[in-house]
Amino acid sequence: MRRSIDVATWKPQGVKSLEKAADEAVRSETNVVVVAGPGAGKTELLAQRACFLLETSLCRKPQRILAISFKRDAAKNLRDRVRLRCGPELASRFDSLTFDAFAKSLVDRFRRAVPLSWRPAANYAINFDISERKTRQWLEQIPANEGGLSPAQIASLTTERLYITEFIGKPLPLVPQSPQTTQQAAVASLWSFLLHHGGKSAVNFQMLGRIAEVLLRANPKILRALQASYAYVFLDEFQDTTGIQYALTKTAFMGTSSVLTAVGDNKQRIMGWAGALDGVFGEFHKDFKAEVLRLANNYRAAPELVRILGHLTKAIDPEAVPPVAIDNGADGPGECRVLVFDDHKAEAKYLAAAIERWVTVEGLVPRDICVLTRNRPADYTELLRDLLEGKVEARIESELQDLLAEPVTPLVLAMLRLATQAQAGDARTIILEFLSDSGDIEYQAGARHDERRLSTAVKSLREEILKAAKDEAGATKVVERIVQFLTHEALAAAYPQYGQGTFLSDTLSQLAKALAGYLEDREWSDALDGLEGADSVPIMTMHKSKGLEYHTVVFVGLEDSALWGFKNSEAEETRGFFVAFSRAKKRALFTFCRERPRASGRAPEAQGRTTIGRLYELLEQAGVHPEDVEAPRG
């Protein structure tokens, strides 16, 4: 058992020091909101705070720390960082979840305490087709005897707005009221139909957020137990917090002894389309009486990029602290360029040659490079991917990001590596730590027993792989064998979001299908590398890149047609541009084509940059001027 460290003598773990504001946040005994720009080390700050609280026993046993993030990969990165900094024993009292997983865990654990009107069935399904765009279709399915509206009534509704402002836009009442308007009748019937039709329930994560909040409001004992369990709460990427998530946070922790630390950057609020609250920092400051701390250091980018970032920062938020480069430029000052091409063919040819040169001459690995687009990455990079084929692998991985960030995925992949590779020490560590943390009495014989169980399971899995077909059915059988060893019970205990419903089985099905796609022309070991993207250049939208970092970032299509929302949402699109630029550590390139097809297979059309001229102005004010570029010959 580890002895606690005195508060006065505690020092940061794994880093030389923290800047003054970060150190204050780490040691704070009150609610704090930390405004931290890109590269400021937000994940490291929260990991150090967790170490401080656990190692000094300010977070006393059996109390825990709850960290809530917006994205699954952010939750995973923070969980991994805490484990690295303070070890598995203390990290076992650190729960890192997304808001969605947190809400789902509450509903799963205390489902029977949810008010009956809002209680989902035990085997509820997560249905991603429940959305504002499909609200009308759902309303049309509701039978008249279950409160369904007439076609004329449905036609009178603006259903997308109804979904956003009424269906998931308001907290659920403890006791449903009789509808007085057509809108209220539509909302009531839709909730009832989705939760209770045919004895089954279909929900999305927004609904689960509302159900979790009303659960806590209706059950003071459960609420007090939650607050007693979590003495400290971290809120990561706080700028992306939605109204649903903030309402859940307030109900759970406002006015309690739990100490909250919110970390984020209002300059990176690019999820307004997904409901991110405008002004959430100010609301948190007021509601939780939180001190505001601002970080200045940028640990990510080269000096030249930080200089340009300072211009962008001032334009977006004049009150922001100017970023300070920690990189001294010893390995280069960094570069930012805006490249102008005649058409997308010249652009693709130039970029393909550049990427190949960066890999073969400069020595970058493909994963050091990222290609971003505002939207439709498949269309914008089709020709580039064709030209790179056989030279440097590149893939669109927006859809794979969430799957790879699911906690069960590294466990499945680790088991597969143990069964298919001679040396897989890291994979063995991952599984043994999971077995050790599972806490099942069957495993109390200790590490040797776990080693023997794992060796037996790996041998059996190896035999299963040898006879499995290299298709989706074969991959499914292999994944099922792994889950039999890990057990659904242990997975649900370790990751509450897998506790009920079909979320775990759905995730495993997606994983088997993705793995099968890489097995078509590869052996199992190579398929694992392919699935993880170890040797491929990632291609994604700028929204998917948030929280990530790369040596070189190429933003394809800085054009009016790509940023079509700029005219009506200039502030949010400017923040999106800021996010894209700030992913780069050493090199940031933006491209413009005078002609580009709107979609794959379409004829090229003239492109402009008048509507988004403000972005070009910002770059030029920072000394970055567009330059005409010719494609390499050959």
Beta strands, then each sheet from edge to edge (+ up, - down):
strand 1: 32-35
strand 2: 64-69
strand 3: 94-98
strand 4: 125-126
strand 5: 202-203
strand 6: 230-235
strand 7: 259-264
strand 8: 291-294
strand 9: 297-298
strand 10: 324-325
strand 11: 335-343
strand 12: 369-373
strand 13: 393-396
strand 14: 536-541
strand 15: 550-555
strand 16: 584-597
strand 17: 604-606
strand 18: 626-628
sheet 1: 3+ 2+ 6+ 7+ 1+ 8+
sheet 2: 4+ 5+
sheet 3: 9+ 10+
sheet 4: 13+ 14+ 12+ 15+ 16+ 11+ 18+
sheet 5: 13+ 14+ 12+ 15+ 16+ 17-
end
